[in-house]
Amino acid sequence: MQGALLWGAFFSGTVFGSFFYTLALRIVDGSFSRDPMKAMVHSSHCPECGARIHPLYLIPVAGYFLSRGKCPRCHETISPVYPVMEILYGVIAVLAAVKFGITVHAFIMYLIIGISITVAVVDIKTYTISGGLLIILGVMSLYPLLLNGRPLDNLYGLLLMSIFFLVIMFILPGSFGGGDIKYAAVLGAITGLEQSIVVLEAALISGALFGVIYAAAKGQGFRIKIPFAPFLTLGLCVSLFYGNEILLLYYRIIM
């Protein structure tokens, strides 16, 4: 694929990523709940002094460095997480373009992952899963359902993810929240039965590794609470980009 197309995909990804991350922050601060439409279209402003940010500084990634990471008015430091998240979304767009080509399908897969990352950001900051974002993902799950023409496969994926987390919650009360179950169920509906196994495995392995390292660093034991949506989102990315290769490897081992 030509480099210019990949750079175009990267820049487009950062533009959408800037919107997604800002949306996550507005869900966290409650402005989205108060007025969803205003929260989605309201111009960006400095969180400290409230000054409107000049359009030049809203250019993804570059704007942060042009402003030297500070508000031009109050000179308060702007979190470097902003450009990091924009770069992350740009990389996801490039991966989608490489995997699926410059197609509508690639764009829809990017949007699904983008919204999923937004769910993860909200969960990291609030330990809650946004119901509004889950509804959007639920609607978008109709696309892969119509694409593969096997609605039962998507239903089985939903049931597998739901039942698994319900059983774990029954065995280990408080290990997961109701929002985690709903989010996992939606991802199961998006990926289908076989790929939901890849999502689940990647999420559990990455979550367990992070949990062990985090608990050891904090010295608070293994009952420490961590948000699980980021690991489910990671599992979704692994499934969409490398799921077929992973399943093929499993089949070769089993056969």
Secondary structure per residue as TSV (DSSP state, phi and psi in degrees):
chain	resnum	aa	ss	phi	psi
A	1	M	-	360.0	138.3
A	2	Q	-	-63.7	142.6
A	3	G	H	-59.1	-37.4
A	4	A	H	-61.8	-38.0
A	5	L	H	-67.6	-38.3
A	6	L	H	-68.5	-39.6
A	7	W	H	-64.9	-37.4
A	8	G	H	-63.2	-41.7
A	9	A	H	-63.9	-41.0
A	10	F	H	-62.3	-48.5
A	11	F	H	-64.4	-43.2
A	12	S	H	-60.3	-39.6
A	13	G	H	-63.1	-39.1
A	14	T	H	-67.7	-34.7
A	15	V	H	-63.7	-51.0
A	16	F	H	-64.8	-36.8
A	17	G	H	-62.8	-38.3
A	18	S	H	-60.4	-40.5
A	19	F	H	-66.2	-46.0
A	20	F	H	-61.9	-44.0
A	21	Y	H	-68.0	-40.0
A	22	T	H	-62.8	-39.4
A	23	L	H	-61.5	-42.1
A	24	A	H	-59.5	-44.7
A	25	L	H	-65.8	-34.2
A	26	R	H	-76.1	-26.6
A	27	I	H	-69.7	-40.3
A	28	V	H	-63.5	-44.0
A	29	D	T	-82.4	-2.3
A	30	G	T	90.8	-5.2
A	31	S	H	-67.8	-30.1
A	32	F	H	-67.5	-39.3
A	33	S	H	-67.0	-36.7
A	34	R	H	-71.2	-42.7
A	35	D	-	-152.1	86.4
A	36	P	H	-55.2	-45.6
A	37	M	H	-65.6	-42.1
A	38	K	H	-65.6	-39.0
A	39	A	H	-64.3	-31.6
A	40	M	H	-80.2	-29.1
A	41	V	H	-113.5	-7.1
A	42	H	S	-63.9	138.4
A	43	S	-	-65.0	149.8
A	44	S	-	-72.3	148.5
A	45	H	B	-147.2	163.0
A	46	C	-	-68.1	128.9
A	47	P	T	-68.7	-15.3
A	48	E	T	-92.9	-56.2
A	49	C	T	-100.9	-11.9
A	50	G	-	82.7	3.8
A	51	A	-	-68.3	141.0
A	52	R	B	-68.7	135.6
A	53	I	-	-82.8	130.2
A	54	H	-	-60.8	139.6
A	55	P	G	-53.2	-31.0
A	56	L	G	-60.5	-36.1
A	57	Y	G	-84.5	-1.2
A	58	L	G	-92.6	-2.6
A	59	I	S	-63.2	123.9
A	60	P	T	-53.0	136.3
A	61	V	T	65.7	-59.1
A	62	A	H	-61.2	-38.3
A	63	G	H	-59.3	-35.6
A	64	Y	H	-63.7	-42.9
A	65	F	H	-75.9	-31.6
A	66	L	H	-64.3	-35.3
A	67	S	T	-86.6	-0.8
A	68	R	T	59.5	29.6
A	69	G	T	69.4	22.5
A	70	K	B	-137.8	152.6
A	71	C	-	-69.5	127.6
A	72	P	T	-61.2	-23.1
A	73	R	T	-90.6	-55.7
A	74	C	T	-100.4	-7.7
A	75	H	-	63.5	19.6
A	76	E	-	-72.2	139.5
A	77	T	B	-66.0	133.4
A	78	I	-	-94.0	135.1
A	79	S	-	-59.8	132.2
A	80	P	T	-69.0	-5.8
A	81	V	H	-62.2	-30.8
A	82	Y	H	-56.4	-58.6
A	83	P	H	-66.2	-31.1
A	84	V	H	-62.1	-44.5
A	85	M	H	-66.7	-38.5
A	86	E	H	-63.2	-40.6
A	87	I	H	-64.5	-41.7
A	88	L	H	-58.3	-47.2
A	89	Y	H	-64.0	-35.7
A	90	G	H	-65.2	-41.0
A	91	V	H	-63.9	-40.6
A	92	I	H	-60.5	-40.2
A	93	A	H	-64.3	-39.1
A	94	V	H	-66.1	-44.0
A	95	L	H	-60.7	-40.0
A	96	A	H	-65.3	-39.8
A	97	A	H	-66.5	-41.0
A	98	V	H	-67.0	-40.7
A	99	K	H	-73.9	-44.2
A	100	F	H	-114.4	-2.2
A	101	G	-	82.9	175.6
A	102	I	S	-83.3	82.9
A	103	T	S	-136.3	167.7
A	104	V	H	-62.9	-38.1
A	105	H	H	-59.1	-44.4
A	106	A	H	-61.4	-40.3
A	107	F	H	-65.1	-41.9
A	108	I	H	-67.2	-40.7
A	109	M	H	-62.0	-39.3
A	110	Y	H	-62.5	-43.6
A	111	L	H	-62.9	-41.0
A	112	I	H	-61.5	-45.5
A	113	I	H	-67.3	-40.4
A	114	G	H	-59.7	-44.7
A	115	I	H	-67.0	-36.4
A	116	S	H	-64.6	-39.4
A	117	I	H	-64.3	-37.2
A	118	T	H	-62.5	-40.8
A	119	V	H	-58.6	-43.3
A	120	A	H	-64.8	-41.2
A	121	V	H	-62.2	-45.3
A	122	V	H	-61.8	-40.9
A	123	D	H	-65.6	-40.1
A	124	I	H	-60.1	-40.7
A	125	K	H	-85.9	-23.5
A	126	T	H	-128.1	-9.3
A	127	Y	S	58.4	32.4
A	128	T	-	-135.8	156.4
A	129	I	-	-104.7	127.4
A	130	S	-	-70.1	118.2
A	131	G	H	-63.5	-36.2
A	132	G	H	-63.4	-41.9
A	133	L	H	-67.8	-35.0
A	134	L	H	-65.2	-36.5
A	135	I	H	-63.5	-43.4
A	136	I	H	-61.7	-45.2
A	137	L	H	-64.2	-37.2
A	138	G	H	-61.4	-41.6
A	139	V	H	-65.8	-41.0
A	140	M	H	-69.5	-20.5
A	141	S	T	-67.0	-16.0
A	142	L	H	-66.5	-26.9
A	143	Y	H	-64.6	-55.7
A	144	P	H	-63.4	-29.2
A	145	L	H	-62.9	-46.4
A	146	L	H	-71.7	-29.8
A	147	L	H	-68.3	-44.9
A	148	N	H	-89.1	-12.6
A	149	G	T	66.1	20.1
A	150	R	-	-128.5	77.4
A	151	P	H	-59.3	-30.9
A	152	L	H	-65.2	-34.1
A	153	D	H	-62.3	-43.6
A	154	N	H	-66.8	-38.2
A	155	L	H	-64.1	-41.5
A	156	Y	H	-65.2	-36.7
A	157	G	H	-63.1	-43.2
A	158	L	H	-60.3	-45.7
A	159	L	H	-67.3	-40.7
A	160	L	H	-59.4	-49.7
A	161	M	H	-64.6	-42.4
A	162	S	H	-63.9	-49.7
A	163	I	H	-64.6	-41.1
A	164	F	H	-57.3	-50.3
A	165	F	H	-72.2	-31.3
A	166	L	H	-65.1	-40.9
A	167	V	H	-64.2	-44.7
A	168	I	H	-61.5	-40.8
A	169	M	H	-66.9	-32.9
A	170	F	H	-69.7	-40.5
A	171	I	H	-74.6	-42.2
A	172	L	S	-124.1	82.6
A	173	P	T	-55.5	135.1
A	174	G	T	86.1	-2.5
A	175	S	S	-68.6	-34.7
A	176	F	S	-135.9	162.7
A	177	G	-	-105.2	169.7
A	178	G	H	-60.7	-33.4
A	179	G	H	-65.2	-36.4
A	180	D	H	-62.5	-40.5
A	181	I	H	-63.6	-45.3
A	182	K	H	-63.3	-42.6
A	183	Y	H	-65.1	-44.6
A	184	A	H	-61.2	-39.6
A	185	A	H	-63.1	-42.0
A	186	V	H	-64.1	-42.5
A	187	L	H	-64.1	-36.2
A	188	G	H	-63.6	-38.4
A	189	A	H	-67.7	-32.1
A	190	I	H	-73.8	-42.1
A	191	T	H	-92.5	-24.2
A	192	G	-	88.0	177.3
A	193	L	H	-62.3	-58.5
A	194	E	H	-64.1	-45.1
A	195	Q	H	-70.3	-26.0
A	196	S	H	-65.8	-27.0
A	197	I	H	-66.2	-40.4
A	198	V	H	-64.5	-44.1
A	199	V	H	-57.0	-48.6
A	200	L	H	-63.4	-47.0
A	201	E	H	-62.5	-46.9
A	202	A	H	-63.6	-39.5
A	203	A	H	-66.6	-43.7
A	204	L	H	-68.8	-42.4
A	205	I	H	-65.4	-49.9
A	206	S	H	-65.3	-39.7
A	207	G	H	-65.0	-40.7
A	208	A	H	-65.8	-44.6
A	209	L	H	-61.9	-46.0
A	210	F	H	-64.3	-41.9
A	211	G	H	-60.8	-42.8
A	212	V	H	-64.0	-47.2
A	213	I	H	-64.2	-43.3
A	214	Y	H	-67.0	-42.1
A	215	A	H	-64.7	-39.9
A	216	A	H	-65.5	-39.7
A	217	A	H	-67.6	-37.6
A	218	K	H	-83.5	-21.2
A	219	G	T	64.7	33.6
A	220	Q	S	-112.6	10.5
A	221	G	-	82.1	175.0
A	222	F	T	-87.2	7.2
A	223	R	T	-93.3	7.8
A	224	I	-	-65.1	143.4
A	225	K	-	-94.0	131.8
A	226	I	-	-132.1	147.8
A	227	P	-	-68.8	136.3
A	228	F	-	-100.4	-15.2
A	229	A	H	-57.5	-38.5
A	230	P	H	-58.6	-34.7
A	231	F	H	-77.3	-33.4
A	232	L	H	-65.6	-38.8
A	233	T	H	-64.7	-41.3
A	234	L	H	-61.3	-41.9
A	235	G	H	-60.7	-39.1
A	236	L	H	-61.8	-45.0
A	237	C	H	-62.1	-44.7
A	238	V	H	-59.8	-42.3
A	239	S	H	-64.7	-48.3
A	240	L	H	-68.8	-35.2
A	241	F	H	-92.7	-32.8
A	242	Y	H	-132.6	8.8
A	243	G	H	-60.4	-43.4
A	244	N	H	-63.6	-40.9
A	245	E	H	-65.7	-39.0
A	246	I	H	-66.5	-44.3
A	247	L	H	-64.6	-39.4
A	248	L	H	-61.9	-39.3
A	249	L	H	-64.2	-42.0
A	250	Y	H	-59.1	-46.4
A	251	Y	H	-61.4	-39.9
A	252	R	H	-65.7	-37.6
A	253	I	H	-68.5	-43.8
A	254	I	H	-69.6	-43.7
A	255	M	-	-75.5	360.0
